[in-house]
Amino acid sequence: MGGGGGGGGWGSWSQGAAGVDRAVANATATTSYDAEANSFLRDLLADYNDRDAETIQRHIETIRAAVEKDIDGHVDMRFGGSVRKHTYSDGISDIDVLMIVNASTLAQATPAQVLQYVEQRLAARLGGVGVSVKAGNLAVTVRYADGIEIQILPALKTSTGVRIASPEGTWSQVVRPQEFAKKLTTVNQANNGRVVPVIKLYKGLQALLPTNCQLKGYHVESLAIEAFRSYEGRQTLRDMLQRFVEFAASRVTSPMAETTGQSLHVDDHLGAPGSADRQRVAASLGRLATRLASIDKRRAIDDLKDAFGE
């Protein structure tokens, strides 16, 4: 009896010890994966940040001079997007710049007329071998042979402030691009400076998604502000990237209101709440979130690299 009891006790102790060993081994493997995953993400960021700022600035100055030469006023180039907010990623996001035109000859012009004016001046002075100039509905895109793409959003200086074109073809209310940058900076600082890096990493991830499932830069940044405004999770790149993708997959189904005056339109191009476009993007981001979660669960660092096309 005593011997039998002793054997049972030993077995229970042995099983318990094995469980502890497994828990320790799992914890060690998870810690190792965390370190390796976050190291990989930091290396990616270093690559994303390795861009020629001097060349970009030179291109922007050339663009400004090309338009200003033929007007009776002046042109102010102001970073209204990814460059200003330091969320630009080489080869991943474009460089968006507000071209604020202050000229009496254009004071009464419509947005379409100002857009056409800018396109014609840039095409005449910059277009040719190695440079293409193309106007869309709201902006003019200049692409250089060195791979740099700059999106110019014409804005008009008025007595009350700066106005940009709206999708309806009219001038917007006065915009304040600096206010949005401040809001993003505040959220970034509250999260130990990791929100902007997460934005860059997300842009790297979505570059491999179908084009019609990719979010625009300003939309990504607006989502990041909401996602991390009251964030209380672990402040590692891996955890925060997972949080962002999951949040975006859910949030994208409804329109986002713009409250800073940067623009009247954040994601209007996706349509009404629950639209087919929104559902398509949400489904794509949902699959991406599931994939990232599975990679983390399996601690598959090679699969994480593959998700970024590395």
N, C-alpha and C positions, 0 to 999 in steps of 0.2 A: 504494500500500500504506500509506504513511505517512498520506496524507490520510484513507484509509478508517479506519485505526486511530484517528486523531484524532476522526473523526465519532462512532465508537462510544463513545469516552471521554466526549465531550460529552453524548451521549444518556444514558449511565449517570448522569453527574453531574446532569443536568437532572432525571431521574426521582427521583434521591435527594433533590435539593433540594425537589422537589414533595412528596415524602413527609414531609420535615421540616416544610414549610409546613402540610401537612394536620394533622400531629401537634400543631403549635403552635396551629393554629386550633381543633382539638378540645379541647385542654387549656384554651384561653381560654374556649371556650363552656361547658365543664364547670364551670370556676371561677365563671363568671358565673351559671350555673344554681344552683350550690351556694349562692352568696350570696343569690340571689333566693328560693330555696326556704326557706332557713333564716330569712330575713327574714320571709317569709310566716308561717312557723310561730311565730315570736316574736310577731308581731302577733295571731295566733289566741290565743296564751296570754294576752296582755294582755286580750283580750275575755273569755276564760274566767275570768280572775281579777277581773274587774270586777263584783263582787257586793256586795250591801248586808249586810255582816257585822253591823251594828248591828240591823237588822231581824230577821235570823236569831236573834241572841241574845235579842231581845225575845220572839220566838215561843217559843223554848225555855224561857225563864223562866216564861212564861204556862202552858205545858204542865206544868212542874214544880209550880207553885202549884196548878193544878187538881186534881192527884192528892194532893198533900201535905195539902191542907186537911181531908180526911176520914179521915186515918189518925192513929194515936197515935205515930207515929215520924217519920221524915223521908225525903226523896227526894233523891238525888244524881244530877244529870245529867252524864254523862261521855261525851265524844266517843270512841266506840269505832271509828270508821271514817273516812270520807273527810274530815270536818272536822278531826279530831284530826291526821291525817297530811297535811293540806294538799293532798289530791288531789281535793277537791271541785271540780266544774266546773258553773257555773250553767247550768241547763237540760239538763245531760247526766247528772249523777249525783245521787242523792238524798242527803239529809243523815241519816246514821245515828247515833243517840245511844243509849247505854245508860242506861236509867232504873233506877237501883239503889234498890230499895225496902227500907227497914229499918223494919218494923212488926210488933209481936207478933201483931196480928190476922191477918197473912198468913204467919206463920212456918211453918205446916203446910200451906199451900195448894199445890196442884199448879200446874204452869206454865199450864195452861189456865185455871185459876181466877184467877191473877194477870193473865193477858192480858185476860180478860173484865172484871176489876175496872178495869184501866187504860182499856180501851175505853169502858166505861160512864161513868166519871168524865169522860173527855175529851169524849165525845159530849154529856153533860149540860151541861157548862160552856162548851165551845167550839163544838159543832156548831150549825149554822144557816146563815144567809146568808153566803156567802163562805168557809166552812170545812167540810170534810168529814172524817169520822173513820171509818176502816175497819180492822178487824182481819184479819190473815192467819193463817197457821199458827203463826208465831213472833213477829210484830211488829204494831204498830199504826201505820198511816200517816195522818198529818194533812196535808191539802192546803189551802193558803191561796189566796185569790183573787189574791194578788200573784204567784202562780206558784211560791212556795216550797213544797217538799214535804219533810216531816220524818218519817223512819221511826224509831219508838220501839221498842227491844228491851227489854222488861221483864227485869230481873235482880233476884235476891233476895239480900239481905245475910244471911249466916249466920255462925255462930261461927268457921268455918274459912275463909271468904272469899266471893267473889261467884260465883253460879251463874246460868247462863242456860238457857233451854229448849232441848231437843234435838228433832229432827224426830220422835223416837219418843214424844214427849209426857212425857218425864221431865226432871229437872234434870240438867244437865251436871256434870262435875267442875269444880273451882274454875278460873276463867279469870283471865288476867292481860293485859288489853288493852294495858297500857303496854309489855309486852315486844315485841309485834309492831311497834308504832310505833317502838321503838328499833332494831329490825332493819332496817326500811325506811330509817330515817334514816342508819344506818351505810352501807348500800349506796348511798344517794343521795350522801352526802358523798364516798365513794370514787370516784364518777363525776362529780366537779365540780358536784354539784347538779343534774344533768340527768335523773335517773331520775324524779323526781316530775313534772317538765314532760312527759316522754314518756308517763307514765300519763295525764295530762290530755289530751294529744293523741290517744292511743289511744281514750279515751272519746268524744272528738269524732268519730273515724272510725267507731266501732262503732255510734254513734247512727243511722247510715244503713243498718245491716245489719238483716235480719229480727229481730224480737224474740227468737225462739227460737235465734238464733245469737249473741246478745250475752252477754258474760261479766259476772258480778256484780262489784261494786267490790272486795270483799275478795279474790276470785279473781284479778282483774287485778293487784292489788298483790302478791299472793303469787307470781304468775308473773314480775312485774318483779324481785322479789328474786332469783329463780333465774336469770333471763335476764342480769342484770348483776352477779351476785356475783363473777364472774371475767372480766368483759368486758375485751377488749384492743383493740377496734376504735376507729375515729375517734369522738370524743366531740362529734359534732354532732347536732342534733335530728333531722335527716333520716336520718342513718345509724343512729342508735339506735332511731328509730321503726321502720325497716325490720327491724332486728335483733329488736325485740320482737314484731312481727307474725309473723315467720318462726318464732321460738321458740315462741310461743303456739300456732301452728298444729300444731306437732309435739307439744308437751308436753300439750296438752289431751286427747289420746287416753287418758291414764292419770290416775288420781286423784292428788291432791296430799295429802301428809300434813301435818297442822298440828302444829308442834313447839313453839309458844310458849305454848300455853294460852289464846290469844285465843278459839279456838272449836274444837270437835271436828269441825267440818264446813266444808271449804273449797269443794268442788265435788261433794258427794255427790248433788246433784240431777241430775247428768249420768249417774249410774249407774256400772256396772262398767266395767273397762278395755275399750276397743274397742266400747262400746255404740253403738246407733244415734244417740243424742243426741250422744255425743262425736264420732262420725264426721261428723255433720252440721255441728257447729261447726267441726271441723278443716277440712272441705272449704271452708266459707265463709271462714275465715281464710286458707287456702291461696290461694284466689282473690284475696283482698285483698292478700296479700303479692306475688303475681304482678303484680297491677295496679300496685302501688307501684313494683316493680322496673322494669316497662315504662315507667312515667312518667319515672323517673330516667334510663333508658337513652335515651329520646327527648328528655330535657330539656324536658318539656312542662309548664311552670308552670301553664298554664290547666287542664290535666287534674288536677294536684295540688290546685288550688283546688276543682275539681269533686268530688274525692274526699271533701272535707270539707263539701260542700254549699254552698260559697261562690260 
